[in-house]
């Protein structure tokens, strides 16, 4: 087993076919919902902690797994707790007015959406165009066939709430920071700017 420390919250782990067999991890059939797969991941993360000091055993993690040509696999482990803490520092909660307790409309946030089919991505873009969305956005295709829509310019909170209501019908929101770590290495940008407007016209 080899590893590369990518950042304080992300680690790349490379398993040979023998390593995968030792951990009883079948890369082509692994499913995190499966008890055996979760057990294998825990064993790997425990061994990695001993060697690297990268402790992901007590944190929420996002694990991406890709089979390798030699029969092993590569794991990308991101500690989501740290990612979300960083996002929270960058996007603190909206301030409330003393008189009414209402949130100020000047608060801005960003958002990433994940889709499994192109038609769902296009449908969301059309809906967002119809409700007047005009923030900067880009679209990506990851190597596992999933589609991503990143709202890269920080938008008004009210606009993002509308986006979330529409998007949850077709896909799911995900961590912007995790997407930023993952996509440049395992994805291809299919629309670099104004993706919502461009794809919404298709």
Secondary structure, 3 states (H helix, E strand, C coil): CEEEEEECCEEEEEECHHHHHHCCCCCCCCCCCCHHHHHHHHHHHHHHHHHHCCCCCCCCEEEEEEECCCCCEEEEEEEHHHHHHHHHHHCCCCCECCCCCCECCCCEEEEEEEECCHHHHHHHHHHHHHCCCCCCCEEEEECCCCEEEEEEEEEEHHHHHHHHHHHCCCCEEECHHHHHHHHHHHEEEEECCCHHHHHHCC
